[in-house]
Amino acid sequence: MALLAYYLIAFVALISAVAGQSSPNATCNSPIYCPGPILDAVQRAKLFNDSKTFVDKPTTKPLAEVLTAFSALSKPYTREALQSFVDANFGPEGTETEAIIPRDWKAAPDFLSNITDPTVREWAQTVHGYWRILTREFKDSTLLCEGCVSSLLPAKQSFVIPGGRFREIYYWDTYFVMLGLAKSEMFDTMSDMIDNFMDYVQQYGFMPNGARIYYLNRSQPPLLTQMVDLYVNTTRNTSQLAEWLPLLDREHDFWLRNRTITVPRNGTSFELNRYAVINSDPRPESYMEDVHTVDGAGLTGDAAAELYANLATGAETGWDFSSRWIENPINDTTQQAANLQRLVTKDVIPVDLNAILFANEVTLQELHARVGNDEESQKYRRMAEARRLAMWSVLYDDKLGEFRDWEMETQMHGEWSSASFWPSWAGVADRDPREKSTSSSSSSSPSAEQCEKMMGQFKVLETLNKDPGGITSTFYNTGLQWDYPNSWPPQTYIALNAITRTSKMCPNSSLPLTQYAATVAQTYIAQAFCSWRQTGGTLPSLPALSAGSESDQGHMFEKYNVTRIGAEGGGGEYVVQIGFGWTNGVALAILANQPYSAMSVPDCGPQPQSGGQPANGTDPATGASQPSAAFGKRSALPVWICAFTLFVVAFTS
């Protein structure tokens, strides 16, 4: 009852507090955590190194008292007065929830027994154990004082957080977390998280970026339908489909109504989707970062509002931030602010977003058919086919043989990024609808000609040996976190899935896809394992590499640096985070599948830094000069990766 009372009181208090006020962001209506005098004053005082710290603090006094205390402050506000105000009225961030041991956690899920190397098995069991550290639920008693408020959106069921500064549910992270939960046999936790997401869709009409009030003006890559598909296919439990499907339909409709744009191409108009957030203020969780970006550009009025909208839209993409969204990006790590001032995120048609929506339409077709909704099933079949044609007509570059983003302003394809693997993951690349099929209509296998066309997506992998640490996000080295030299778990998983899926459909391809898949898988595990070891991780069979602090007992990072095995990523608006939900999920998903369960222990010996900014290189698809090398300085693949690759090739032959 205390929890319910808190939500009701907080809701009524928020509505009362903003009555009669106009806000440029109607979805975020808190007088504390959304754009307004309190947020502006506290964030501009720079009381915390991270702008997210303040907006994650719950109040320790009723909202009305907090507002009164702020109004009593004398202007101009001093830093000391604002610090005292915050100290007197707000509690520590993260205190609204508590860590729990998931009710379905088991010490030894079945997949562990299939891992052949004892040390790798021990490490996988350690990673599996991190679900006990990252699982949360809302406190059901003495949550906050009566009338106190928080920026957290309530969740009825338990959930897994990413870790570090990310103390709440996040949208697209959760899909990659669930890949690991499925292997850990934590099916109740998966169902709980889906139920939480469905509650948000029911209440807001879409799934927000994360479970905070300040995220209510934007979403993230829409993977909820894929979470349901993963759960159903893993558990064979369809008992909740009738309840979930109408909400999946509703979320898909949100993207069609609010994020669709008509794209002219070669005399024909096609409908595709983009990210586009209605926003005219700094993001509350990145307030001063956005203020510096906009003020540094000297923008005011509509021009400032447009850049704020593109910043929020960049966050909706999940790739916040990247040269993908920048007009004429500067290949210089010292020019992050100048690059962000060139954001045109809303003008880009992202290849990955449309691949995800295609996959969702195919999945919704199948799920509706499973419950007997034939009319709805056929509707989604038509949607998927229309999107396939649009993607091949607009996003596919016939000269390069690749899917790429489409830039509305220039009417040109964007530069290469690892997002180009998503159409192969989704199945868009399986068939070019612009051509008449020469194979039997009953055959689901692509023709030899189509297989060869599909190879264009993977030619970039021919340069995997230029850096030891995996697939980079882009060719540009801007200092932004979704550019070179960072490699991210979700992109690694999608690339690996795309390679593996295509190699099965096209076993006689001109590229050694099986070898590529083995290299990508082993490199990812090496990155995660070695960075964990180098930050104090130990096992019964492996002592610590070096003496470290007591708090360093092995870290799983959110991103990695491709220039060195075991190096965490960097750049962006905050320091690299540890935990980490999607890193753990992808690691377990890889190790649970043959032939990767036969991996040996990576060699985590000292690796020299690449040093300095990578030299300019060439786009593997075109041979054209690029601002920075896709995989940096040439470095021979470690012997243990080569040996494992030979094993995989033999296993799959």
C-alpha positions as CSV (number, residue, x, y, z in Angstrom):
1,M,0.0,0.0,0.0
2,A,2.9,2.4,0.7
3,L,4.2,1.9,-2.8
4,L,0.8,2.6,-4.3
5,A,0.3,5.6,-2.1
6,Y,3.6,7.0,-3.2
7,Y,2.7,6.8,-6.9
8,L,-0.7,8.3,-6.4
9,I,0.6,11.1,-4.3
10,A,3.5,11.8,-6.6
11,F,1.2,11.9,-9.6
12,V,-1.3,14.2,-8.0
13,A,1.5,16.5,-6.7
14,L,3.1,16.7,-10.1
15,I,-0.1,17.6,-11.8
16,S,-1.0,20.2,-9.2
17,A,2.5,21.7,-9.4
18,V,2.4,22.3,-13.1
19,A,-1.2,23.4,-13.4
20,G,-1.4,26.5,-15.4
21,Q,2.2,26.3,-16.7
22,S,3.1,25.8,-20.3
23,S,5.9,23.4,-21.2
24,P,7.6,22.8,-24.5
25,N,7.8,19.1,-23.5
26,A,4.3,18.1,-22.4
27,T,5.4,14.5,-21.7
28,C,7.8,15.6,-19.0
29,N,5.9,17.6,-16.4
30,S,7.9,17.4,-13.2
31,P,8.8,20.9,-11.8
32,I,12.0,19.3,-10.6
33,Y,13.2,16.7,-13.1
34,C,12.1,18.4,-16.3
35,P,13.1,21.7,-17.9
36,G,12.2,24.5,-15.5
37,P,13.8,26.9,-13.0
38,I,14.9,24.3,-10.5
39,L,16.6,22.0,-13.0
40,D,18.2,24.9,-14.8
41,A,19.6,26.5,-11.6
42,V,21.0,23.3,-10.1
43,Q,22.5,21.9,-13.3
44,R,24.1,25.3,-14.2
45,A,25.7,25.3,-10.8
46,K,27.6,22.1,-11.8
47,L,27.2,20.6,-8.3
48,F,27.9,17.1,-9.8
49,N,30.4,15.9,-12.4
50,D,27.5,14.0,-14.1
51,S,24.3,15.8,-15.0
52,K,22.4,12.6,-14.5
53,T,23.2,12.5,-10.8
54,F,20.8,15.3,-9.7
55,V,17.8,14.1,-11.8
56,D,18.2,10.6,-10.3
57,K,17.9,11.8,-6.7
58,P,14.5,11.3,-5.0
59,T,13.2,14.0,-2.7
60,T,13.4,13.5,1.1
61,K,10.6,16.0,1.7
62,P,7.2,16.3,0.2
63,L,7.2,18.0,-3.2
64,A,5.3,21.1,-2.0
65,E,8.0,21.7,0.7
66,V,10.8,21.3,-1.9
67,L,9.2,23.9,-4.2
68,T,8.7,26.3,-1.2
69,A,12.4,25.8,-0.2
70,F,13.5,26.6,-3.7
71,S,11.3,29.7,-4.0
72,A,12.8,31.0,-0.7
73,L,16.3,31.1,-2.2
74,S,17.7,34.6,-3.0
75,K,18.6,35.5,-6.5
76,P,21.1,35.4,-8.0
77,Y,21.6,31.8,-6.8
78,T,25.0,31.0,-5.4
79,R,26.6,27.6,-5.8
80,E,26.7,27.2,-2.0
81,A,23.0,28.0,-1.6
82,L,22.0,25.5,-4.3
83,Q,24.2,22.8,-2.8
84,S,22.6,23.3,0.6
85,F,19.1,23.2,-1.0
86,V,20.0,19.9,-2.7
87,D,21.5,18.4,0.4
88,A,18.5,19.3,2.5
89,N,15.8,18.1,0.2
90,F,17.2,15.2,-1.8
91,G,18.5,11.7,-1.0
92,P,21.0,9.5,-2.7
93,E,20.3,8.3,-6.2
94,G,19.2,4.7,-6.6
95,T,17.5,4.4,-3.2
96,E,14.0,3.8,-4.6
97,T,14.9,0.3,-5.6
98,E,16.8,-2.6,-4.0
99,A,19.0,-5.4,-5.3
100,I,17.4,-8.8,-5.1
101,I,18.3,-12.4,-5.9
102,P,16.1,-13.3,-8.9
103,R,13.7,-16.0,-7.9
104,D,14.6,-18.1,-11.0
105,W,18.4,-17.8,-10.7
106,K,20.1,-21.1,-10.5
107,A,23.8,-21.7,-9.9
108,A,24.4,-24.1,-12.8
109,P,22.2,-23.6,-15.9
110,D,22.6,-26.4,-18.5
111,F,24.7,-24.4,-21.0
112,L,27.6,-24.3,-18.6
113,S,28.1,-28.1,-18.9
114,N,28.6,-27.7,-22.7
115,I,31.6,-25.4,-22.3
116,T,34.6,-27.7,-22.7
117,D,37.4,-25.6,-21.2
118,P,37.2,-25.6,-17.4
119,T,38.5,-22.1,-17.0
120,V,36.2,-20.6,-19.6
121,R,33.4,-22.5,-17.9
122,E,34.3,-20.9,-14.5
123,W,34.4,-17.5,-16.0
124,A,31.0,-18.0,-17.7
125,Q,29.6,-19.1,-14.4
126,T,31.0,-15.9,-12.8
127,V,29.3,-13.8,-15.5
128,H,26.1,-15.7,-15.0
129,G,26.3,-14.8,-11.4
130,Y,26.2,-11.1,-12.2
131,W,22.5,-11.3,-12.7
132,R,22.2,-11.4,-8.9
133,I,24.0,-8.1,-8.7
134,L,22.1,-6.3,-11.5
135,T,18.5,-7.4,-10.7
136,R,16.3,-4.8,-9.0
137,E,12.7,-4.3,-7.8
138,F,10.9,-1.3,-6.3
139,K,10.9,-1.2,-2.5
140,D,7.4,-2.0,-1.4
141,S,7.6,-0.3,2.0
142,T,9.0,2.9,3.4
143,L,9.8,3.8,-0.2
144,L,9.8,7.5,0.3
145,C,8.2,9.9,2.6
146,E,4.5,10.8,2.1
147,G,4.3,13.3,-0.8
148,C,8.0,12.8,-1.8
149,V,8.7,12.2,-5.5
150,S,11.3,10.6,-7.8
151,S,12.0,10.7,-11.5
152,L,11.7,6.9,-11.7
153,L,8.8,5.4,-13.6
154,P,7.2,2.6,-11.4
155,A,7.7,-1.0,-12.4
156,K,5.5,-3.7,-10.9
157,Q,7.9,-6.6,-11.6
158,S,11.6,-7.2,-11.2
159,F,14.1,-6.0,-13.8
160,V,17.8,-6.1,-14.8
161,I,19.6,-2.8,-15.0
162,P,22.7,-2.2,-17.2
163,G,24.9,-1.0,-14.3
164,G,27.0,2.0,-13.3
165,R,25.1,5.3,-13.8
166,F,22.3,3.4,-15.5
167,R,20.2,2.5,-12.4
168,E,16.9,2.0,-14.2
169,I,15.3,-0.1,-17.0
170,Y,16.6,0.8,-20.5
171,Y,14.8,-0.2,-23.6
172,W,17.2,-1.6,-26.3
173,D,19.7,-2.8,-23.7
174,T,17.1,-5.3,-22.4
175,Y,17.0,-7.3,-25.6
176,F,20.7,-8.1,-25.4
177,V,20.4,-8.7,-21.6
178,M,17.6,-11.2,-22.4
179,L,19.8,-13.1,-24.8
180,G,21.9,-14.0,-21.8
181,L,18.9,-14.5,-19.5
182,A,17.6,-17.1,-21.9
183,K,20.8,-19.1,-21.7
184,S,20.8,-18.7,-17.9
185,E,17.2,-20.2,-17.9
186,M,15.8,-17.1,-16.1
187,F,12.5,-17.3,-17.8
188,D,10.5,-15.7,-15.0
189,T,12.8,-12.7,-15.1
190,M,12.4,-12.4,-18.8
191,S,8.6,-12.5,-18.5
192,D,8.7,-9.9,-15.7
193,M,10.7,-7.5,-17.8
194,I,8.3,-7.9,-20.7
195,D,5.4,-7.3,-18.4
196,N,7.0,-4.1,-17.2
197,F,7.5,-2.9,-20.8
198,M,3.9,-3.8,-21.6
199,D,2.8,-1.7,-18.7
200,Y,4.7,1.3,-20.1
201,V,3.2,0.8,-23.6
202,Q,-0.2,0.6,-22.0
203,Q,0.3,3.8,-20.1
204,Y,2.3,5.9,-22.6
205,G,1.6,4.4,-26.0
206,F,5.2,3.4,-26.6
207,M,8.2,2.2,-24.7
208,P,10.3,5.1,-23.4
209,N,14.1,5.3,-23.7
210,G,14.3,4.3,-20.1
211,A,12.2,4.2,-16.9
212,R,12.6,7.9,-16.0
213,I,10.1,10.7,-16.4
214,Y,12.7,12.7,-18.3
215,Y,12.8,10.0,-21.0
216,L,9.1,10.3,-21.8
217,N,9.7,12.3,-25.0
218,R,11.7,9.6,-26.8
219,S,12.1,5.9,-27.3
220,Q,15.0,3.7,-28.4
221,P,15.5,1.0,-31.1
222,P,12.1,-0.8,-30.8
223,L,13.1,-4.3,-29.8
224,L,10.2,-5.2,-27.6
225,T,8.6,-7.5,-30.3
226,Q,11.9,-9.3,-30.6
227,M,12.0,-9.8,-26.8
228,V,8.6,-11.5,-26.9
229,D,9.7,-13.6,-29.9
230,L,12.9,-14.6,-28.0
231,Y,10.8,-15.5,-24.9
232,V,8.2,-17.5,-26.8
233,N,10.7,-19.4,-28.9
234,T,12.9,-20.2,-25.9
235,T,10.1,-21.3,-23.5
236,R,7.4,-22.4,-25.9
237,N,5.1,-20.6,-23.6
238,T,2.4,-18.7,-25.5
239,S,0.0,-18.2,-22.6
240,Q,0.5,-14.4,-22.5
241,L,0.5,-13.8,-26.3
242,A,-3.2,-12.8,-26.3
243,E,-2.4,-10.2,-23.7
244,W,0.8,-9.0,-25.2
245,L,-0.1,-8.8,-28.9
246,P,-2.4,-5.8,-28.8
247,L,0.3,-3.8,-27.0
248,L,2.9,-4.9,-29.5
249,D,0.5,-3.7,-32.2
250,R,0.1,-0.4,-30.4
251,E,3.9,0.1,-30.1
252,H,4.4,-0.6,-33.8
253,D,1.6,1.9,-34.6
254,F,3.5,4.5,-32.6
255,W,6.5,4.2,-34.9
256,L,4.3,4.3,-38.0
257,R,2.4,7.4,-36.8
258,N,5.2,9.4,-35.3
259,R,8.4,8.3,-37.1
260,T,7.4,7.7,-40.7
261,I,8.7,9.8,-43.5
262,T,8.2,9.7,-47.3
263,V,11.4,9.3,-49.2
264,P,11.6,10.1,-53.0
265,R,13.9,7.9,-54.9
266,N,14.3,7.5,-58.7
267,G,10.9,8.9,-59.4
268,T,9.1,6.8,-56.8
269,S,8.1,7.6,-53.2
270,F,8.7,5.1,-50.4
271,E,7.7,5.2,-46.8
272,L,10.5,4.5,-44.3
273,N,11.2,5.4,-40.7
274,R,13.5,7.7,-38.8
275,Y,14.2,8.8,-35.3
276,A,12.6,12.2,-34.6
277,V,12.1,13.6,-31.1
278,I,10.0,16.7,-30.4
279,N,12.1,18.7,-28.0
280,S,13.4,22.2,-27.5
281,D,15.4,22.0,-24.3
282,P,18.6,20.4,-22.9
283,R,18.1,16.8,-22.0
284,P,17.7,16.8,-18.2
285,E,20.2,13.9,-17.7
286,S,22.8,15.6,-20.0
287,Y,21.8,19.2,-19.3
288,M,25.1,21.0,-19.2
289,E,26.5,18.9,-22.0
290,D,23.7,20.1,-24.2
291,V,23.9,23.7,-23.0
292,H,27.6,23.8,-23.9
293,T,26.9,22.3,-27.3
294,V,24.2,24.8,-28.2
295,D,25.7,27.9,-26.5
296,G,29.1,27.1,-28.1
297,A,27.5,27.3,-31.5
298,G,26.0,30.7,-30.7
299,L,22.5,29.5,-31.4
300,T,19.2,31.0,-30.1
301,G,15.5,30.7,-30.8
302,D,14.4,28.2,-33.4
303,A,18.0,27.3,-34.3
304,A,18.8,26.4,-30.7
305,A,15.5,24.4,-30.4
306,E,16.4,22.4,-33.6
307,L,19.8,21.4,-32.2
308,Y,18.2,20.4,-28.9
309,A,15.8,18.3,-30.9
310,N,18.6,16.6,-32.8
311,L,20.5,16.0,-29.6
312,A,17.5,14.2,-28.1
313,T,16.9,12.4,-31.3
314,G,20.5,11.2,-31.3
315,A,19.8,9.7,-27.8
316,E,16.7,8.0,-29.2
317,T,18.9,6.2,-31.8
318,G,20.9,4.4,-29.1
319,W,24.0,5.7,-30.9
320,D,24.5,8.8,-28.8
321,F,26.6,10.1,-30.4
322,S,28.1,9.1,-33.8
323,S,29.4,10.5,-37.1
324,R,26.3,8.8,-38.6
325,W,24.2,11.8,-37.5
326,I,26.6,14.6,-38.3
327,E,26.8,16.7,-41.5
328,N,30.3,16.6,-42.7
329,P,31.9,15.1,-39.6
330,I,35.3,16.3,-38.5
331,N,37.8,13.5,-38.1
332,D,39.5,14.9,-35.0
333,T,39.0,13.8,-31.4
334,T,39.4,17.4,-30.1
335,Q,36.4,18.5,-32.1
336,Q,33.6,16.7,-30.3
337,A,31.7,19.9,-29.6
338,A,32.0,21.1,-33.2
339,N,30.8,17.7,-34.4
340,L,27.8,17.8,-32.1
341,Q,26.9,21.2,-33.4
342,R,26.5,19.7,-36.8
343,L,24.0,17.1,-35.8
344,V,21.2,16.4,-38.3
345,T,19.9,13.2,-36.8
346,K,16.3,13.8,-37.9
347,D,17.4,14.0,-41.6
348,V,18.9,10.5,-41.6
349,I,17.0,7.4,-42.5
350,P,18.8,4.7,-40.4
351,V,19.4,1.3,-41.9
352,D,19.2,-0.4,-38.5
353,L,15.9,1.1,-37.4
354,N,14.2,0.0,-40.6
355,A,15.7,-3.4,-40.3
356,I,14.3,-3.7,-36.8
357,L,10.9,-2.6,-37.9
358,F,11.0,-5.1,-40.8
359,A,11.9,-7.9,-38.3
360,N,9.1,-6.8,-36.1
361,E,6.6,-6.9,-38.9
362,V,7.7,-10.4,-39.9
363,T,7.5,-11.5,-36.2
364,L,4.1,-9.9,-35.7
365,Q,2.9,-11.7,-38.8
366,E,4.0,-15.0,-37.3
367,L,2.7,-14.3,-33.8
368,H,-0.7,-13.2,-35.1
369,A,-0.9,-16.3,-37.2
370,R,0.0,-18.5,-34.2
371,V,-3.1,-17.2,-32.3
372,G,-5.4,-17.4,-35.3
373,N,-5.5,-13.6,-36.2
374,D,-5.2,-14.2,-40.0
375,E,-6.3,-10.8,-41.0
376,E,-3.7,-9.1,-38.8
377,S,-1.1,-11.6,-39.9
378,Q,-1.6,-10.7,-43.5
379,K,-1.5,-7.0,-42.7
380,Y,1.9,-7.3,-41.3
381,R,3.0,-9.5,-44.2
382,R,2.1,-6.7,-46.6
383,M,3.9,-4.2,-44.3
384,A,7.1,-6.3,-44.3
385,E,7.1,-6.7,-48.1
386,A,6.5,-3.0,-48.6
387,R,9.4,-2.2,-46.3
388,R,11.7,-4.7,-47.9
389,L,11.1,-3.0,-51.3
390,A,11.6,0.4,-49.8
391,M,14.9,-0.6,-48.1
392,W,16.3,-2.2,-51.3
393,S,15.2,0.9,-53.3
394,V,16.5,3.5,-50.9
395,L,19.0,2.1,-48.5
396,Y,20.8,-0.4,-50.7
397,D,23.8,1.0,-52.6
398,D,24.0,-1.1,-55.8
399,K,27.6,0.1,-56.5
400,L,28.9,-0.9,-53.1
401,G,26.7,-3.9,-52.6
402,E,25.8,-2.7,-49.1
403,F,22.9,-1.3,-47.1
404,R,23.6,2.1,-45.7
405,D,21.9,5.1,-44.1
406,W,20.2,7.5,-46.4
407,E,20.8,11.2,-45.9
408,M,17.7,13.2,-46.8
409,E,19.5,16.6,-47.2
410,T,22.2,15.3,-49.6
411,Q,20.1,12.5,-51.2
412,M,23.1,10.3,-50.8
413,H,24.0,7.2,-48.8
414,G,26.0,7.7,-45.6
415,E,29.4,6.3,-44.8
416,W,29.9,2.7,-43.6
417,S,28.9,1.8,-40.1
418,S,28.4,-1.5,-38.2
419,A,24.6,-0.7,-38.5
420,S,25.0,-2.2,-42.1
421,F,24.8,-5.7,-40.6
422,W,21.3,-5.3,-39.3
423,P,19.5,-6.0,-42.7
424,S,21.2,-9.4,-42.8
425,W,20.2,-10.1,-39.2
426,A,16.6,-9.2,-40.0
427,G,16.3,-11.1,-43.3
428,V,15.9,-8.0,-45.5
429,A,19.0,-8.9,-47.4
430,D,17.8,-12.4,-48.3
431,R,15.9,-11.3,-51.4
432,D,16.0,-8.3,-53.7
433,P,12.3,-7.6,-54.4
434,R,13.2,-5.4,-57.4
435,E,14.1,-8.6,-59.3
436,K,12.0,-11.4,-60.5
437,S,12.9,-14.6,-58.6
438,T,14.4,-17.3,-60.7
439,S,14.0,-19.9,-58.0
440,S,11.0,-21.9,-57.0
441,S,8.4,-19.9,-55.2
442,S,8.3,-22.6,-52.5
443,S,12.0,-22.3,-51.9
444,S,13.2,-20.1,-49.0
445,S,16.9,-20.4,-50.0
446,P,18.4,-17.5,-51.9
447,S,19.8,-18.2,-55.4
448,A,23.5,-18.3,-56.1
449,E,23.2,-14.9,-57.7
450,Q,21.4,-13.5,-54.6
451,C,24.0,-15.1,-52.3
452,E,26.8,-13.3,-54.1
453,K,24.9,-10.1,-53.8
454,M,24.5,-10.7,-50.1
455,M,28.3,-10.9,-49.7
456,G,28.7,-7.1,-50.2
457,Q,27.7,-6.6,-46.6
458,F,30.5,-8.7,-45.3
459,K,33.5,-7.6,-47.4
460,V,34.4,-5.2,-44.6
461,L,35.3,-8.3,-42.5
462,E,38.3,-8.9,-44.8
463,T,40.1,-6.3,-42.8
464,L,39.4,-7.8,-39.4
465,N,43.1,-8.6,-38.9
466,K,44.0,-4.9,-39.0
467,D,43.0,-4.5,-35.4
468,P,43.0,-7.2,-32.8
469,G,39.9,-6.0,-30.9
470,G,36.8,-6.5,-33.1
471,I,34.4,-4.6,-35.3
472,T,34.5,-0.8,-34.9
473,S,31.3,1.3,-34.9
474,T,32.4,3.5,-37.8
475,F,35.5,4.6,-39.8
476,Y,35.5,8.0,-38.2
477,N,37.7,8.9,-35.1
478,T,35.7,11.8,-33.7
479,G,36.1,11.1,-30.0
480,L,32.3,10.4,-29.9
481,Q,31.6,7.0,-28.3
482,W,29.8,5.4,-31.2
483,D,32.7,6.0,-33.5
484,Y,36.2,4.5,-33.9
485,P,37.9,2.9,-32.0
486,N,34.9,1.7,-29.9
487,S,33.3,-1.7,-30.4
488,W,29.9,-2.4,-28.8
489,P,28.3,-5.7,-27.6
490,P,25.0,-5.2,-29.5
491,Q,26.7,-4.5,-32.8
492,T,29.1,-7.5,-32.3
493,Y,26.1,-9.8,-31.6
494,I,24.1,-8.5,-34.6
495,A,27.2,-8.9,-36.9
496,L,27.9,-12.4,-35.6
497,N,24.2,-13.4,-36.1
498,A,24.1,-11.9,-39.6
499,I,27.3,-13.7,-40.6
500,T,26.2,-17.0,-39.2
501,R,22.7,-16.8,-40.6
502,T,24.0,-15.9,-44.1
503,S,26.7,-18.6,-44.0
504,K,24.0,-21.2,-43.4
505,M,21.9,-19.9,-46.3
506,C,24.9,-19.5,-48.6
507,P,27.3,-22.3,-47.8
508,N,29.2,-21.9,-51.0
509,S,29.7,-18.2,-50.7
510,S,32.8,-16.5,-52.1
511,L,33.8,-15.2,-48.6
512,P,34.9,-17.4,-45.7
513,L,32.0,-16.5,-43.5
514,T,32.5,-19.3,-41.1
515,Q,36.0,-18.1,-40.4
516,Y,34.8,-14.6,-40.0
517,A,32.1,-15.7,-37.5
518,A,34.7,-17.6,-35.4
519,T,37.0,-14.6,-35.4
520,V,34.3,-12.2,-34.3
521,A,33.1,-14.6,-31.5
522,Q,36.5,-15.3,-30.2
523,T,37.6,-11.7,-30.3
524,Y,34.5,-10.6,-28.3
525,I,35.1,-13.2,-25.6
526,A,38.8,-12.2,-25.5
527,Q,37.9,-8.6,-25.0
528,A,35.4,-9.2,-22.3
529,F,37.6,-11.9,-20.5
530,C,40.9,-10.0,-20.7
531,S,39.5,-6.7,-19.6
532,W,37.8,-8.5,-16.7
533,R,41.2,-10.1,-15.8
534,Q,43.1,-6.9,-16.1
535,T,40.8,-5.2,-13.7
536,G,41.2,-7.8,-10.9
537,G,39.1,-10.7,-12.1
538,T,40.3,-14.0,-10.6
539,L,39.2,-17.6,-10.7
540,P,40.2,-20.6,-8.7
541,S,42.4,-21.7,-11.6
542,L,43.7,-18.2,-12.4
543,P,45.3,-15.8,-9.9
544,A,45.1,-12.1,-10.3
545,L,47.3,-10.6,-13.0
546,S,48.5,-7.8,-10.7
547,A,47.7,-6.4,-7.3
548,G,44.8,-3.9,-7.5
549,S,42.3,-2.2,-5.3
550,E,39.8,-4.2,-3.3
551,S,37.0,-2.8,-5.4
552,D,38.6,-4.1,-8.6
553,Q,37.5,-7.7,-8.8
554,G,36.9,-7.9,-12.5
555,H,34.9,-5.4,-14.6
556,M,32.6,-6.1,-17.5
557,F,32.6,-2.9,-19.6
558,E,29.8,-1.4,-21.7
559,K,32.1,-1.0,-24.7
560,Y,35.7,-1.9,-25.9
561,N,38.6,-0.4,-27.8
562,V,39.4,-2.3,-31.0
563,T,43.0,-1.4,-31.0
564,R,43.9,-3.6,-28.0
565,I,42.6,-6.8,-26.5
566,G,41.3,-6.1,-23.0
567,A,41.0,-2.3,-23.4
568,E,37.8,-0.6,-22.4
569,G,36.2,1.9,-24.7
570,G,36.1,5.7,-24.1
571,G,34.8,9.0,-25.4
572,G,31.4,10.5,-25.2
573,E,29.6,12.3,-22.4
574,Y,30.5,10.1,-19.5
575,V,33.2,7.7,-18.3
576,V,33.0,4.1,-19.5
577,Q,30.5,2.2,-17.3
578,I,30.9,-1.2,-15.7
579,G,28.3,-3.9,-14.9
580,F,27.3,-4.5,-17.6
581,G,24.0,-5.9,-18.7
582,W,24.3,-6.2,-22.5
583,T,28.0,-7.2,-22.3
584,N,27.2,-10.1,-20.0
585,G,24.2,-11.1,-22.1
586,V,26.1,-11.2,-25.4
587,A,29.0,-13.1,-23.8
588,L,26.7,-15.8,-22.4
589,A,24.8,-16.0,-25.7
590,I,28.0,-16.7,-27.6
591,L,29.5,-19.2,-25.1
592,A,26.2,-21.2,-24.9
593,N,26.2,-22.0,-28.7
594,Q,28.3,-24.5,-30.5
595,P,31.0,-24.4,-31.8
596,Y,31.9,-21.4,-29.6
597,S,31.4,-23.4,-26.4
598,A,34.7,-25.1,-27.4
599,M,36.7,-21.9,-27.0
600,S,40.0,-22.0,-25.1
601,V,41.2,-19.5,-22.6
602,P,42.3,-16.3,-24.3
603,D,45.9,-15.1,-23.9
604,C,45.7,-11.8,-21.9
605,G,49.4,-11.0,-22.1
606,P,50.5,-7.3,-22.4
607,Q,49.2,-5.6,-25.6
608,P,50.9,-2.4,-26.8
609,Q,48.8,0.6,-27.3
610,S,48.3,1.7,-30.9
611,G,49.4,5.2,-29.9
612,G,48.0,8.5,-31.3
613,Q,45.2,8.9,-33.7
614,P,44.8,6.1,-36.3
615,A,46.1,6.9,-39.7
616,N,43.8,7.6,-42.6
617,G,42.7,4.4,-44.3
618,T,40.4,3.2,-47.1
619,D,36.8,2.0,-47.1
620,P,37.1,-1.8,-47.8
621,A,33.9,-1.6,-50.0
622,T,35.1,1.2,-52.3
623,G,38.9,1.5,-51.9
624,A,38.3,5.2,-51.4
625,S,40.2,7.3,-48.9
626,Q,38.5,7.5,-45.5
627,P,39.0,9.8,-42.6
628,S,40.3,6.9,-40.4
629,A,41.0,3.3,-40.8
630,A,38.1,1.0,-40.1
631,F,40.2,-1.3,-38.0
632,G,43.3,0.8,-37.5
633,K,46.9,-0.2,-37.4
634,R,47.6,-3.7,-38.9
635,S,48.2,-6.3,-36.2
636,A,48.3,-10.0,-36.8
637,L,45.6,-12.0,-35.2
638,P,46.7,-13.8,-32.0
639,V,47.6,-17.5,-32.5
640,W,44.8,-18.7,-30.2
641,I,42.2,-16.9,-32.4
642,C,43.6,-18.5,-35.5
643,A,43.7,-22.0,-33.9
644,F,40.1,-21.6,-32.8
645,T,39.0,-20.4,-36.2
646,L,40.5,-23.6,-37.8
647,F,38.5,-25.6,-35.2
648,V,35.3,-23.9,-36.1
649,V,35.8,-24.4,-39.8
650,A,36.4,-28.1,-39.2
651,F,33.4,-28.3,-36.9
652,T,31.0,-26.8,-39.3
653,S,32.3,-28.5,-42.4
